[in-house]
């Protein structure tokens, strides 16, 4: 799609819609940006040669159109109420306006459409869904400036994202529930500060891009296919599992750094029970990542130890991604000092 002039235009307007939303000073302007983003993403999703992609694009359009129309209705209703009634129902209006934003980004408990849509998309569109399409709704949700509401959504997303990935066999669905889990951590980071949210989102996007590149390189879609990867291709296999463990927040991988900072800040703010729940849910996430990695690396690895064949070199981008993933906490103390 990107190789055609129409594809370049749609990707440009996709980014433009996000920028319009996050830079708007009114809800109507934000709604217009969301609509531009939606109408640009639908042609990118469409593929006439794949019925599953077409079905996923139709589901996505219906859900997003419902959320957009609901958001427009609630914003107009809120404006009318503010001009006629005192703001006694401000908390209620915040909860109502946050609902379509949660539906748009796939946050819990309005995440029911997210796994089924992701299952029908190619890996490039999956990456856009898990990263770029989350920016505008999360930023708008942070503008509601209610810490109780934000933290409730954050905890719910962390819990459902962790438990939902327990019995998944599809890598797309596993990464979908991982995305829901990370949305909860992103909301917690956004309550602490925009700098921490930017750091978390950047690290999450790079790790997700790593997994997308590896799965495209090895042409796998399910967990049991990982065991069929040729043993000579141990480097992409190692990068894949390093990225999974980094997404789970296992030290000393890089994904642990933003979670560490979030945990420290929440403890400083006396949110001990909330931090305990988030850490326990991260342990559940790490459990099924480690279970997958252990079985593939230890039990089902059949190459003899005396095999001294030369491995094929991978392109430079995989080496760079491996370096980033394994850098871990090498520079984390200096990063924390500047936060």
LUMVEXDREN-66770 format. One record per residue (C-alpha): x, y, z; residue number from 1. Coordinates in steps of 0.2 Angstrom, whole numbers, plus 5000, padded with zeros to 4 digits. Each point is the difference from the previous one (the first is absolute). Layout:
<recs>
<rec xx="X" yy="Y" zz="Z" nr="NUM"/>
...
</recs>
This chain:
<recs>
<rec xx="5000" yy="5000" zz="5000" nr="1"/>
<rec xx="5014" yy="5012" zz="5004" nr="2"/>
<rec xx="5008" yy="4997" zz="4983" nr="3"/>
<rec xx="4985" yy="5009" zz="4991" nr="4"/>
<rec xx="4996" yy="5019" zz="5000" nr="5"/>
<rec xx="4983" yy="4996" zz="5008" nr="6"/>
<rec xx="5009" yy="4991" zz="5014" nr="7"/>
<rec xx="5012" yy="5014" zz="5004" nr="8"/>
<rec xx="4985" yy="5012" zz="5000" nr="9"/>
<rec xx="4990" yy="4989" zz="5012" nr="10"/>
<rec xx="5015" yy="4998" zz="5012" nr="11"/>
<rec xx="5003" yy="5018" zz="5000" nr="12"/>
<rec xx="4982" yy="5004" zz="5004" nr="13"/>
<rec xx="5001" yy="4987" zz="5013" nr="14"/>
<rec xx="5014" yy="5009" zz="5009" nr="15"/>
<rec xx="4991" yy="5016" zz="4997" nr="16"/>
<rec xx="4984" yy="4994" zz="5009" nr="17"/>
<rec xx="5010" yy="4996" zz="5015" nr="18"/>
<rec xx="5009" yy="5016" zz="5000" nr="19"/>
<rec xx="4984" yy="5010" zz="4998" nr="20"/>
<rec xx="4993" yy="4991" zz="5015" nr="21"/>
<rec xx="5014" yy="5002" zz="5012" nr="22"/>
<rec xx="5003" yy="5018" zz="4996" nr="23"/>
<rec xx="4981" yy="5005" zz="5000" nr="24"/>
<rec xx="4994" yy="5012" zz="5014" nr="25"/>
<rec xx="4981" yy="4994" zz="4998" nr="26"/>
<rec xx="4991" yy="4984" zz="5000" nr="27"/>
<rec xx="4993" yy="5004" zz="4983" nr="28"/>
<rec xx="5017" yy="5002" zz="4993" nr="29"/>
<rec xx="5006" yy="4984" zz="5008" nr="30"/>
<rec xx="4985" yy="4991" zz="4993" nr="31"/>
<rec xx="5004" yy="5006" zz="4982" nr="32"/>
<rec xx="5018" yy="4993" zz="5002" nr="33"/>
<rec xx="4993" yy="4983" zz="5006" nr="34"/>
<rec xx="4989" yy="4999" zz="4985" nr="35"/>
<rec xx="5014" yy="5005" zz="4988" nr="36"/>
<rec xx="5011" yy="4986" zz="5008" nr="37"/>
<rec xx="4986" yy="4988" zz="4998" nr="38"/>
<rec xx="4996" yy="5004" zz="4982" nr="39"/>
<rec xx="5018" yy="4998" zz="4996" nr="40"/>
<rec xx="5003" yy="4984" zz="5008" nr="41"/>
<rec xx="4985" yy="4990" zz="4993" nr="42"/>
<rec xx="5008" yy="5000" zz="4982" nr="43"/>
<rec xx="5016" yy="4995" zz="5007" nr="44"/>
<rec xx="4992" yy="4985" zz="5008" nr="45"/>
<rec xx="4990" yy="4994" zz="4985" nr="46"/>
<rec xx="5007" yy="4986" zz="4990" nr="47"/>
<rec xx="4988" yy="4992" zz="4986" nr="48"/>
<rec xx="5011" yy="4984" zz="4999" nr="49"/>
<rec xx="4997" yy="4996" zz="5019" nr="50"/>
<rec xx="4982" yy="4997" zz="5006" nr="51"/>
<rec xx="5007" yy="5001" zz="5019" nr="52"/>
<rec xx="5008" yy="5017" zz="4997" nr="53"/>
<rec xx="4984" yy="5006" zz="4992" nr="54"/>
<rec xx="4989" yy="4994" zz="5015" nr="55"/>
<rec xx="5013" yy="5007" zz="5013" nr="56"/>
<rec xx="4999" yy="5017" zz="4991" nr="57"/>
<rec xx="4981" yy="5000" zz="5000" nr="58"/>
<rec xx="5000" yy="4996" zz="5019" nr="59"/>
<rec xx="5012" yy="5014" zz="5003" nr="60"/>
<rec xx="4990" yy="5012" zz="4990" nr="61"/>
<rec xx="4984" yy="4996" zz="5009" nr="62"/>
<rec xx="5008" yy="5001" zz="5017" nr="63"/>
<rec xx="5009" yy="5016" zz="4997" nr="64"/>
<rec xx="4985" yy="5008" zz="4992" nr="65"/>
<rec xx="4989" yy="4996" zz="5015" nr="66"/>
<rec xx="5013" yy="5007" zz="5012" nr="67"/>
<rec xx="5002" yy="5016" zz="4989" nr="68"/>
<rec xx="4981" yy="5003" zz="4999" nr="69"/>
<rec xx="4998" yy="4997" zz="5019" nr="70"/>
<rec xx="5015" yy="5012" zz="5004" nr="71"/>
<rec xx="4992" yy="5013" zz="4989" nr="72"/>
<rec xx="4983" yy="4998" zz="5008" nr="73"/>
<rec xx="5007" yy="5000" zz="5018" nr="74"/>
<rec xx="5011" yy="5016" zz="4996" nr="75"/>
<rec xx="4985" yy="5009" zz="4994" nr="76"/>
<rec xx="4989" yy="4995" zz="5014" nr="77"/>
<rec xx="5014" yy="5005" zz="5012" nr="78"/>
<rec xx="5001" yy="5017" zz="4993" nr="79"/>
<rec xx="4981" yy="5002" zz="5001" nr="80"/>
<rec xx="5000" yy="4995" zz="5018" nr="81"/>
<rec xx="5014" yy="5012" zz="5005" nr="82"/>
<rec xx="4990" yy="5014" zz="4993" nr="83"/>
<rec xx="4983" yy="4996" zz="5008" nr="84"/>
<rec xx="5005" yy="4990" zz="5016" nr="85"/>
<rec xx="5013" yy="5002" zz="5014" nr="86"/>
<rec xx="5015" yy="4988" zz="4999" nr="87"/>
<rec xx="4993" yy="4988" zz="5013" nr="88"/>
<rec xx="5002" yy="4985" zz="4988" nr="89"/>
<rec xx="5018" yy="5004" zz="4995" nr="90"/>
<rec xx="5006" yy="4982" zz="5005" nr="91"/>
<rec xx="4986" yy="4992" zz="4991" nr="92"/>
<rec xx="5003" yy="5009" zz="4984" nr="93"/>
<rec xx="5019" yy="4996" zz="5001" nr="94"/>
<rec xx="4996" yy="4981" zz="5001" nr="95"/>
<rec xx="4988" yy="5002" zz="4986" nr="96"/>
<rec xx="5012" yy="5009" zz="4988" nr="97"/>
<rec xx="5014" yy="4988" zz="5005" nr="98"/>
<rec xx="4990" yy="4985" zz="4994" nr="99"/>
<rec xx="5001" yy="5003" zz="4981" nr="100"/>
<rec xx="5019" yy="5004" zz="5002" nr="101"/>
<rec xx="5002" yy="4983" zz="5009" nr="102"/>
<rec xx="4990" yy="4991" zz="4986" nr="103"/>
<rec xx="5011" yy="5009" zz="4987" nr="104"/>
<rec xx="5017" yy="4994" zz="5008" nr="105"/>
<rec xx="4994" yy="4983" zz="5006" nr="106"/>
<rec xx="5002" yy="5003" zz="5018" nr="107"/>
<rec xx="4992" yy="4989" zz="5013" nr="108"/>
<rec xx="4986" yy="4996" zz="5002" nr="109"/>
<rec xx="4995" yy="5006" zz="4982" nr="110"/>
<rec xx="5014" yy="4989" zz="4992" nr="111"/>
<rec xx="4989" yy="4986" zz="4993" nr="112"/>
<rec xx="5002" yy="5005" zz="4982" nr="113"/>
<rec xx="5019" yy="5002" zz="5001" nr="114"/>
<rec xx="5006" yy="4982" zz="4999" nr="115"/>
<rec xx="4988" yy="4995" zz="4986" nr="116"/>
<rec xx="5005" yy="5015" zz="4989" nr="117"/>
<rec xx="5018" yy="4997" zz="5003" nr="118"/>
<rec xx="4999" yy="4982" zz="4995" nr="119"/>
<rec xx="4995" yy="5005" zz="4982" nr="120"/>
<rec xx="5013" yy="5013" zz="4997" nr="121"/>
<rec xx="5018" yy="4999" zz="4993" nr="122"/>
<rec xx="5014" yy="5003" zz="5011" nr="123"/>
<rec xx="5003" yy="5018" zz="4994" nr="124"/>
<rec xx="4982" yy="5005" zz="5004" nr="125"/>
<rec xx="5001" yy="4991" zz="5016" nr="126"/>
<rec xx="5015" yy="5011" zz="5005" nr="127"/>
<rec xx="4991" yy="5016" zz="4996" nr="128"/>
<rec xx="4985" yy="4994" zz="5010" nr="129"/>
<rec xx="5010" yy="4996" zz="5015" nr="130"/>
<rec xx="5011" yy="5016" zz="5000" nr="131"/>
<rec xx="4994" yy="5015" zz="4989" nr="132"/>
<rec xx="4981" yy="4998" zz="5002" nr="133"/>
<rec xx="5002" yy="5000" zz="5019" nr="134"/>
<rec xx="5008" yy="5018" zz="5001" nr="135"/>
<rec xx="4985" yy="5011" zz="4997" nr="136"/>
<rec xx="4987" yy="4991" zz="5011" nr="137"/>
<rec xx="5013" yy="4999" zz="5015" nr="138"/>
<rec xx="5004" yy="5018" zz="4998" nr="139"/>
<rec xx="4982" yy="5005" zz="5000" nr="140"/>
<rec xx="4996" yy="4989" zz="5015" nr="141"/>
<rec xx="5014" yy="5009" zz="5010" nr="142"/>
<rec xx="4992" yy="5017" zz="4997" nr="143"/>
<rec xx="4985" yy="4995" zz="5010" nr="144"/>
<rec xx="5012" yy="5003" zz="5015" nr="145"/>
<rec xx="4992" yy="4988" zz="5012" nr="146"/>
<rec xx="5013" yy="4989" zz="5009" nr="147"/>
<rec xx="4987" yy="4988" zz="5007" nr="148"/>
<rec xx="4992" yy="4996" zz="4983" nr="149"/>
<rec xx="5017" yy="4998" zz="4992" nr="150"/>
<rec xx="5007" yy="4989" zz="5013" nr="151"/>
<rec xx="4984" yy="4989" zz="5000" nr="152"/>
<rec xx="5001" yy="4998" zz="4981" nr="153"/>
<rec xx="5019" yy="4996" zz="5002" nr="154"/>
<rec xx="4998" yy="4987" zz="5013" nr="155"/>
<rec xx="4986" yy="4991" zz="4990" nr="156"/>
<rec xx="5010" yy="5000" zz="4984" nr="157"/>
<rec xx="5015" yy="4993" zz="5009" nr="158"/>
<rec xx="4990" yy="4986" zz="5008" nr="159"/>
<rec xx="4990" yy="4995" zz="4984" nr="160"/>
<rec xx="5015" yy="5002" zz="4989" nr="161"/>
<rec xx="5010" yy="4988" zz="5011" nr="162"/>
<rec xx="4986" yy="4987" zz="5003" nr="163"/>
<rec xx="4994" yy="5000" zz="4982" nr="164"/>
<rec xx="5016" yy="4994" zz="4993" nr="165"/>
<rec xx="5002" yy="4985" zz="5010" nr="166"/>
<rec xx="4992" yy="4987" zz="4988" nr="167"/>
<rec xx="5004" yy="5008" zz="4984" nr="168"/>
<rec xx="5009" yy="4990" zz="4986" nr="169"/>
<rec xx="5000" yy="5014" zz="4986" nr="170"/>
<rec xx="5014" yy="5012" zz="5001" nr="171"/>
<rec xx="4989" yy="5014" zz="4994" nr="172"/>
<rec xx="4988" yy="4998" zz="5014" nr="173"/>
<rec xx="5014" yy="4998" zz="5013" nr="174"/>
<rec xx="5007" yy="5017" zz="4994" nr="175"/>
<rec xx="4982" yy="5007" zz="5001" nr="176"/>
<rec xx="4998" yy="4996" zz="5018" nr="177"/>
<rec xx="5018" yy="5006" zz="5003" nr="178"/>
<rec xx="4995" yy="5016" zz="4992" nr="179"/>
<rec xx="4985" yy="5002" zz="5012" nr="180"/>
<rec xx="5011" yy="4996" zz="5014" nr="181"/>
<rec xx="5012" yy="5013" zz="4995" nr="182"/>
<rec xx="4986" yy="5013" zz="4997" nr="183"/>
<rec xx="4997" yy="4999" zz="5019" nr="184"/>
<rec xx="5019" yy="5003" zz="5004" nr="185"/>
<rec xx="5000" yy="5015" zz="4987" nr="186"/>
<rec xx="4985" yy="5008" zz="5009" nr="187"/>
<rec xx="5009" yy="4999" zz="5017" nr="188"/>
<rec xx="5016" yy="5007" zz="4991" nr="189"/>
<rec xx="4989" yy="5014" zz="4993" nr="190"/>
<rec xx="4994" yy="5005" zz="5017" nr="191"/>
<rec xx="5018" yy="5001" zz="5006" nr="192"/>
<rec xx="5006" yy="5011" zz="4986" nr="193"/>
<rec xx="5000" yy="5002" zz="4981" nr="194"/>
<rec xx="5019" yy="4996" zz="4999" nr="195"/>
<rec xx="4998" yy="4983" zz="5008" nr="196"/>
<rec xx="4985" yy="4996" zz="4989" nr="197"/>
<rec xx="5011" yy="5005" zz="4985" nr="198"/>
<rec xx="5014" yy="4988" zz="5006" nr="199"/>
<rec xx="4988" yy="4986" zz="5003" nr="200"/>
<rec xx="4991" yy="5002" zz="4983" nr="201"/>
<rec xx="5017" yy="5001" zz="4991" nr="202"/>
<rec xx="5007" yy="4984" zz="5008" nr="203"/>
<rec xx="4983" yy="4991" zz="4998" nr="204"/>
<rec xx="5000" yy="5005" zz="4981" nr="205"/>
<rec xx="5018" yy="4994" zz="4997" nr="206"/>
<rec xx="4997" yy="4983" zz="5008" nr="207"/>
<rec xx="4984" yy="4998" zz="4991" nr="208"/>
<rec xx="5008" yy="5004" zz="4984" nr="209"/>
<rec xx="5014" yy="4987" zz="5004" nr="210"/>
<rec xx="4987" yy="4987" zz="5002" nr="211"/>
<rec xx="4990" yy="5005" zz="4984" nr="212"/>
<rec xx="5016" yy="4999" zz="4990" nr="213"/>
<rec xx="5005" yy="4983" zz="5007" nr="214"/>
<rec xx="4983" yy="4992" zz="4997" nr="215"/>
<rec xx="5000" yy="5007" zz="4982" nr="216"/>
<rec xx="5018" yy="4994" zz="4997" nr="217"/>
<rec xx="4996" yy="4982" zz="5007" nr="218"/>
<rec xx="4982" yy="5000" zz="4993" nr="219"/>
<rec xx="4992" yy="4994" zz="5016" nr="220"/>
<rec xx="4983" yy="5004" zz="5007" nr="221"/>
<rec xx="4997" yy="4987" zz="5014" nr="222"/>
<rec xx="5011" yy="4995" zz="5015" nr="223"/>
<rec xx="5002" yy="4982" zz="4995" nr="224"/>
<rec xx="5008" yy="5006" zz="4984" nr="225"/>
<rec xx="5014" yy="5007" zz="5009" nr="226"/>
<rec xx="5007" yy="4983" zz="5004" nr="227"/>
<rec xx="5001" yy="4996" zz="4981" nr="228"/>
<rec xx="5012" yy="5014" zz="4997" nr="229"/>
<rec xx="5016" yy="4994" zz="4993" nr="230"/>
<rec xx="5014" yy="4998" zz="5013" nr="231"/>
<rec xx="5012" yy="5010" zz="4989" nr="232"/>
<rec xx="4988" yy="5015" zz="5002" nr="233"/>
<rec xx="5004" yy="5001" zz="5019" nr="234"/>
<rec xx="5003" yy="5019" zz="5000" nr="235"/>
<rec xx="4983" yy="5005" zz="4995" nr="236"/>
<rec xx="4993" yy="4987" zz="5012" nr="237"/>
<rec xx="5011" yy="5008" zz="5014" nr="238"/>
<rec xx="4995" yy="5017" zz="4995" nr="239"/>
<rec xx="4981" yy="4996" zz="5000" nr="240"/>
<rec xx="5001" yy="4992" zz="5018" nr="241"/>
<rec xx="5011" yy="5014" zz="5006" nr="242"/>
<rec xx="4987" yy="5013" zz="4994" nr="243"/>
<rec xx="4986" yy="4989" zz="5008" nr="244"/>
<rec xx="5008" yy="5000" zz="5017" nr="245"/>
<rec xx="5004" yy="5019" zz="4998" nr="246"/>
<rec xx="4982" yy="5003" zz="4997" nr="247"/>
<rec xx="4996" yy="4990" zz="5016" nr="248"/>
<rec xx="5011" yy="5011" zz="5010" nr="249"/>
<rec xx="5014" yy="4988" zz="5005" nr="250"/>
<rec xx="5016" yy="5008" zz="5005" nr="251"/>
<rec xx="5013" yy="5003" zz="4994" nr="252"/>
<rec xx="4991" yy="5003" zz="4983" nr="253"/>
<rec xx="4995" yy="5017" zz="4995" nr="254"/>
<rec xx="4981" yy="4998" zz="5002" nr="255"/>
<rec xx="5003" yy="5000" zz="5019" nr="256"/>
<rec xx="5007" yy="5017" zz="5001" nr="257"/>
<rec xx="4984" yy="5010" zz="4997" nr="258"/>
<rec xx="4990" yy="4988" zz="5012" nr="259"/>
<rec xx="5013" yy="5003" zz="5013" nr="260"/>
<rec xx="4998" yy="5019" zz="4999" nr="261"/>
<rec xx="4981" yy="4998" zz="5001" nr="262"/>
<rec xx="5001" yy="4989" zz="5015" nr="263"/>
<rec xx="5011" yy="5012" zz="5009" nr="264"/>
<rec xx="4989" yy="5015" zz="4997" nr="265"/>
<rec xx="4984" yy="4990" zz="5005" nr="266"/>
<rec xx="5009" yy="4995" zz="5016" nr="267"/>
<rec xx="5005" yy="5018" zz="5004" nr="268"/>
<rec xx="4982" yy="5005" zz="4998" nr="269"/>
<rec xx="4994" yy="4986" zz="5012" nr="270"/>
<rec xx="4991" yy="4989" zz="4988" nr="271"/>
<rec xx="5007" yy="4984" zz="5007" nr="272"/>
<rec xx="4985" yy="4989" zz="4997" nr="273"/>
<rec xx="4998" yy="5006" zz="4982" nr="274"/>
<rec xx="5019" yy="4997" zz="4997" nr="275"/>
<rec xx="4999" yy="4982" zz="5007" nr="276"/>
<rec xx="4985" yy="4996" zz="4989" nr="277"/>
<rec xx="5010" yy="5006" zz="4984" nr="278"/>
<rec xx="5015" yy="4991" zz="5005" nr="279"/>
<rec xx="4991" yy="4984" zz="5003" nr="280"/>
<rec xx="4991" yy="5001" zz="4983" nr="281"/>
<rec xx="5017" yy="5003" zz="4992" nr="282"/>
<rec xx="5006" yy="4984" zz="5008" nr="283"/>
<rec xx="4985" yy="4991" zz="4991" nr="284"/>
<rec xx="5006" yy="5008" zz="4984" nr="285"/>
<rec xx="5018" yy="4994" zz="5002" nr="286"/>
<rec xx="4993" yy="4983" zz="5005" nr="287"/>
<rec xx="4993" yy="4996" zz="4983" nr="288"/>
<rec xx="5015" yy="5008" zz="4991" nr="289"/>
<rec xx="5012" yy="4990" zz="5010" nr="290"/>
<rec xx="4990" yy="4984" zz="4997" nr="291"/>
<rec xx="5001" yy="5003" zz="4981" nr="292"/>
<rec xx="5019" yy="5005" zz="5000" nr="293"/>
<rec xx="5005" yy="4985" zz="5011" nr="294"/>
<rec xx="4991" yy="4987" zz="4990" nr="295"/>
<rec xx="5007" yy="5007" zz="4984" nr="296"/>
<rec xx="5018" yy="5002" zz="5006" nr="297"/>
<rec xx="5002" yy="4986" zz="5012" nr="298"/>
<rec xx="4988" yy="4985" zz="4997" nr="299"/>
<rec xx="4998" yy="5001" zz="4981" nr="300"/>
<rec xx="5017" yy="5005" zz="4995" nr="301"/>
<rec xx="5007" yy="4985" zz="4991" nr="302"/>
<rec xx="5016" yy="5007" zz="4993" nr="303"/>
<rec xx="5015" yy="4990" zz="5007" nr="304"/>
<rec xx="5013" yy="5010" zz="5009" nr="305"/>
<rec xx="5015" yy="4994" zz="4990" nr="306"/>
<rec xx="4992" yy="5007" zz="4984" nr="307"/>
<rec xx="5013" yy="5014" zz="4994" nr="308"/>
<rec xx="4991" yy="5006" zz="4984" nr="309"/>
<rec xx="5002" yy="5018" zz="4996" nr="310"/>
<rec xx="4984" yy="5010" zz="5003" nr="311"/>
<rec xx="4993" yy="5011" zz="4987" nr="312"/>
<rec xx="5002" yy="5019" zz="5003" nr="313"/>
<rec xx="4984" yy="5010" zz="5002" nr="314"/>
<rec xx="4998" yy="5018" zz="4993" nr="315"/>
<rec xx="5006" yy="5015" zz="5010" nr="316"/>
<rec xx="4983" yy="5005" zz="5006" nr="317"/>
<rec xx="4998" yy="4983" zz="5010" nr="318"/>
<rec xx="5017" yy="5003" zz="5008" nr="319"/>
<rec xx="4995" yy="5018" zz="5005" nr="320"/>
<rec xx="4984" yy="4994" zz="5008" nr="321"/>
<rec xx="5009" yy="4986" zz="5009" nr="322"/>
<rec xx="5012" yy="5013" zz="5007" nr="323"/>
<rec xx="4986" yy="5011" zz="5006" nr="324"/>
<rec xx="4990" yy="4985" zz="5008" nr="325"/>
<rec xx="5015" yy="4994" zz="5009" nr="326"/>
<rec xx="5007" yy="5017" zz="5006" nr="327"/>
<rec xx="4988" yy="4998" zz="5015" nr="328"/>
<rec xx="5004" yy="5010" zz="5015" nr="329"/>
<rec xx="5018" yy="5005" zz="4995" nr="330"/>
<rec xx="4995" yy="5018" zz="4999" nr="331"/>
<rec xx="4985" yy="5000" zz="5010" nr="332"/>
<rec xx="5007" yy="5009" zz="5016" nr="333"/>
<rec xx="5005" yy="5015" zz="4989" nr="334"/>
<rec xx="4983" yy="5000" zz="4992" nr="335"/>
<rec xx="4991" yy="5000" zz="5017" nr="336"/>
<rec xx="5011" yy="5015" zz="5006" nr="337"/>
<rec xx="4994" yy="5010" zz="4986" nr="338"/>
<rec xx="4981" yy="4995" zz="5001" nr="339"/>
</recs>
